[in-house]
Amino acid sequence: MPMNVYIAHQDRVVVETHDVKPSSLRGGNEKPIKADAPIIEYRRQREALKEQV
């Protein structure tokens, strides 16, 4: 447990100082495969939520 706290503290600095850049969530040449199904579903749900706002 103490090591987890130590690592989380290190990660916190990275997360808090990260410069977030907007993304269209779509790559121009993407060719999704079956393993990408969760990503595709996430994008579908995200777009649906954005339309509600």
N, C-alpha and C positions, 0 to 999 in steps of 0.2 A: 504494500500500500504506500509506504513513504516514497518509493521510486516512482509510482504512478503520479503522485502529487508533484514530484520534482519535474518529471517529463511534461506534465500538463502545464506547469508554470513556464517552461521553456516554449511550449507551443503557443501559449497565450500571447507572448510578445509578437510572434510571427503573425498570428491572426489579427491582433489589434492594429498592427502597422501595415497590413496588406492593403494595397491600393486596388479596389474592386473596379473592374472595367465592365461596362455593359456588354452583353453577348446576345447575338440573335438566336443562339442555341441551335443554329443550323450551319453546318459546314457546306461549302459549295459542292464538294465532290464526295459527300458521304454515301457510303453503300452499306447500310445497316445489315447485320446478319441476325440470325435467330437469338443469339446471346444478347443482342442489344434491345430486346423487347422491354425490359424495365426502363431503359432510357427513353425509348419511344413513348411509353405510357406516361412517364413523368412529364415529358414535353407536351403531350396531349392534354393532360390535366392542368398543367400550368397555363397553357393557352386558354383553356376554358375558364379558369379563374380570372385571367386578365380581362377577358371579355365581360365578366360580371361587374367589373369596376367602372 
